[in-house]
């Protein structure tokens, strides 16, 4: 699936009340959706994100290379609910 399709699926799950955790600047899901290029092929996987002693559920977006394999360059985004994002920051 492409990135925009994945983000729409995630948006349905989180009802747009989520934060995309990136390597540079974390962004609200709605803001992130508006700034993306849909050309990237991605794979979604459900898991967790941890910070210190806090672990929360997350949806991970793995970017795929031209052959359909996961890239190993840190091209992963994690999406968590806004509430869980606040818990991670405490």
ChimeraX commands (.cxc) that place a marker at each C-alpha (Angstrom):
marker #1 position 0.00,0.00,0.00 radius 0.5
marker #1 position 1.16,3.55,-0.46 radius 0.5
marker #1 position 1.76,5.96,2.40 radius 0.5
marker #1 position -1.50,7.91,1.99 radius 0.5
marker #1 position -3.56,4.69,2.05 radius 0.5
marker #1 position -1.73,3.60,5.20 radius 0.5
marker #1 position -2.30,6.96,6.87 radius 0.5
marker #1 position -6.02,6.83,6.05 radius 0.5
marker #1 position -6.23,3.35,7.60 radius 0.5
marker #1 position -4.43,4.63,10.69 radius 0.5
marker #1 position -6.67,7.70,10.80 radius 0.5
marker #1 position -9.73,5.43,10.96 radius 0.5
marker #1 position -8.18,3.47,13.83 radius 0.5
marker #1 position -7.16,6.50,15.89 radius 0.5
marker #1 position -9.96,8.85,14.77 radius 0.5
marker #1 position -7.34,11.48,13.90 radius 0.5
marker #1 position -6.37,11.72,17.58 radius 0.5
marker #1 position -2.80,10.51,17.21 radius 0.5
marker #1 position 0.80,11.63,17.00 radius 0.5
marker #1 position 3.31,10.48,14.38 radius 0.5
marker #1 position 6.69,9.91,15.99 radius 0.5
marker #1 position 9.48,10.68,13.52 radius 0.5
marker #1 position 13.24,10.92,13.78 radius 0.5
marker #1 position 13.09,14.73,13.47 radius 0.5
marker #1 position 9.85,16.31,14.72 radius 0.5
marker #1 position 6.79,14.54,16.08 radius 0.5
marker #1 position 3.55,15.76,14.48 radius 0.5
marker #1 position -0.17,15.43,14.95 radius 0.5
marker #1 position -1.55,12.84,12.52 radius 0.5
marker #1 position -3.75,15.40,10.74 radius 0.5
marker #1 position -0.76,17.69,10.11 radius 0.5
marker #1 position 1.41,14.81,8.96 radius 0.5
marker #1 position -1.23,13.58,6.48 radius 0.5
marker #1 position -1.36,17.02,4.87 radius 0.5
marker #1 position 2.41,17.09,4.31 radius 0.5
marker #1 position 3.06,13.63,2.88 radius 0.5
marker #1 position 3.95,12.41,-0.58 radius 0.5
marker #1 position 1.87,9.37,-1.44 radius 0.5
marker #1 position 4.52,7.80,-3.69 radius 0.5
marker #1 position 6.15,5.76,-0.93 radius 0.5
marker #1 position 5.23,2.09,-0.62 radius 0.5
marker #1 position 4.88,1.02,3.02 radius 0.5
marker #1 position 4.04,-1.88,5.30 radius 0.5
marker #1 position 2.00,-1.48,8.50 radius 0.5
marker #1 position 2.71,-3.45,11.63 radius 0.5
marker #1 position 1.15,-3.18,15.07 radius 0.5
marker #1 position 3.38,-3.24,18.11 radius 0.5
marker #1 position 4.59,-1.06,20.95 radius 0.5
marker #1 position 6.75,1.96,21.72 radius 0.5
marker #1 position 8.65,2.35,24.98 radius 0.5
marker #1 position 10.18,5.25,26.83 radius 0.5
marker #1 position 11.70,4.52,30.20 radius 0.5
marker #1 position 9.25,2.36,32.14 radius 0.5
marker #1 position 6.26,3.30,29.95 radius 0.5
marker #1 position 5.18,1.07,27.05 radius 0.5
marker #1 position 2.20,1.89,24.82 radius 0.5
marker #1 position 0.53,0.38,21.77 radius 0.5
marker #1 position 1.63,1.78,18.42 radius 0.5
marker #1 position 1.22,1.35,14.70 radius 0.5
marker #1 position 4.56,1.22,12.87 radius 0.5
marker #1 position 4.95,2.33,9.26 radius 0.5
marker #1 position 7.90,0.66,7.53 radius 0.5
marker #1 position 9.05,2.14,4.24 radius 0.5
marker #1 position 9.78,-0.34,1.45 radius 0.5
marker #1 position 12.51,-0.19,-1.17 radius 0.5
marker #1 position 11.94,-0.58,-4.91 radius 0.5
marker #1 position 11.98,-4.38,-4.56 radius 0.5
marker #1 position 9.32,-4.40,-1.83 radius 0.5
marker #1 position 11.70,-5.11,1.05 radius 0.5
marker #1 position 11.85,-3.11,4.27 radius 0.5
marker #1 position 14.53,-0.46,4.17 radius 0.5
marker #1 position 17.17,-0.69,6.88 radius 0.5
marker #1 position 18.01,2.99,7.07 radius 0.5
marker #1 position 15.76,3.92,9.97 radius 0.5
marker #1 position 12.83,4.75,7.69 radius 0.5
marker #1 position 10.18,3.86,10.25 radius 0.5
marker #1 position 7.41,5.98,11.70 radius 0.5
marker #1 position 5.40,5.11,14.80 radius 0.5
marker #1 position 1.89,6.34,15.48 radius 0.5
marker #1 position 0.44,6.44,19.00 radius 0.5
marker #1 position -2.70,7.97,20.47 radius 0.5
marker #1 position -2.35,11.52,21.80 radius 0.5
marker #1 position -2.99,10.26,25.33 radius 0.5
marker #1 position -0.29,7.60,25.04 radius 0.5
marker #1 position 2.11,10.16,23.56 radius 0.5
marker #1 position 1.69,12.30,26.67 radius 0.5
marker #1 position 2.33,9.23,28.86 radius 0.5
marker #1 position 5.58,8.54,26.97 radius 0.5
marker #1 position 6.78,12.08,27.65 radius 0.5
marker #1 position 6.35,11.91,31.41 radius 0.5
marker link #1:1,2 radius 0.2
marker link #1:2,3 radius 0.2
marker link #1:3,4 radius 0.2
marker link #1:4,5 radius 0.2
marker link #1:5,6 radius 0.2
marker link #1:6,7 radius 0.2
marker link #1:7,8 radius 0.2
marker link #1:8,9 radius 0.2
marker link #1:9,10 radius 0.2
marker link #1:10,11 radius 0.2
marker link #1:11,12 radius 0.2
marker link #1:12,13 radius 0.2
marker link #1:13,14 radius 0.2
marker link #1:14,15 radius 0.2
marker link #1:15,16 radius 0.2
marker link #1:16,17 radius 0.2
marker link #1:17,18 radius 0.2
marker link #1:18,19 radius 0.2
marker link #1:19,20 radius 0.2
marker link #1:20,21 radius 0.2
marker link #1:21,22 radius 0.2
marker link #1:22,23 radius 0.2
marker link #1:23,24 radius 0.2
marker link #1:24,25 radius 0.2
marker link #1:25,26 radius 0.2
marker link #1:26,27 radius 0.2
marker link #1:27,28 radius 0.2
marker link #1:28,29 radius 0.2
marker link #1:29,30 radius 0.2
marker link #1:30,31 radius 0.2
marker link #1:31,32 radius 0.2
marker link #1:32,33 radius 0.2
marker link #1:33,34 radius 0.2
marker link #1:34,35 radius 0.2
marker link #1:35,36 radius 0.2
marker link #1:36,37 radius 0.2
marker link #1:37,38 radius 0.2
marker link #1:38,39 radius 0.2
marker link #1:39,40 radius 0.2
marker link #1:40,41 radius 0.2
marker link #1:41,42 radius 0.2
marker link #1:42,43 radius 0.2
marker link #1:43,44 radius 0.2
marker link #1:44,45 radius 0.2
marker link #1:45,46 radius 0.2
marker link #1:46,47 radius 0.2
marker link #1:47,48 radius 0.2
marker link #1:48,49 radius 0.2
marker link #1:49,50 radius 0.2
marker link #1:50,51 radius 0.2
marker link #1:51,52 radius 0.2
marker link #1:52,53 radius 0.2
marker link #1:53,54 radius 0.2
marker link #1:54,55 radius 0.2
marker link #1:55,56 radius 0.2
marker link #1:56,57 radius 0.2
marker link #1:57,58 radius 0.2
marker link #1:58,59 radius 0.2
marker link #1:59,60 radius 0.2
marker link #1:60,61 radius 0.2
marker link #1:61,62 radius 0.2
marker link #1:62,63 radius 0.2
marker link #1:63,64 radius 0.2
marker link #1:64,65 radius 0.2
marker link #1:65,66 radius 0.2
marker link #1:66,67 radius 0.2
marker link #1:67,68 radius 0.2
marker link #1:68,69 radius 0.2
marker link #1:69,70 radius 0.2
marker link #1:70,71 radius 0.2
marker link #1:71,72 radius 0.2
marker link #1:72,73 radius 0.2
marker link #1:73,74 radius 0.2
marker link #1:74,75 radius 0.2
marker link #1:75,76 radius 0.2
marker link #1:76,77 radius 0.2
marker link #1:77,78 radius 0.2
marker link #1:78,79 radius 0.2
marker link #1:79,80 radius 0.2
marker link #1:80,81 radius 0.2
marker link #1:81,82 radius 0.2
marker link #1:82,83 radius 0.2
marker link #1:83,84 radius 0.2
marker link #1:84,85 radius 0.2
marker link #1:85,86 radius 0.2
marker link #1:86,87 radius 0.2
marker link #1:87,88 radius 0.2
marker link #1:88,89 radius 0.2
marker link #1:89,90 radius 0.2
view
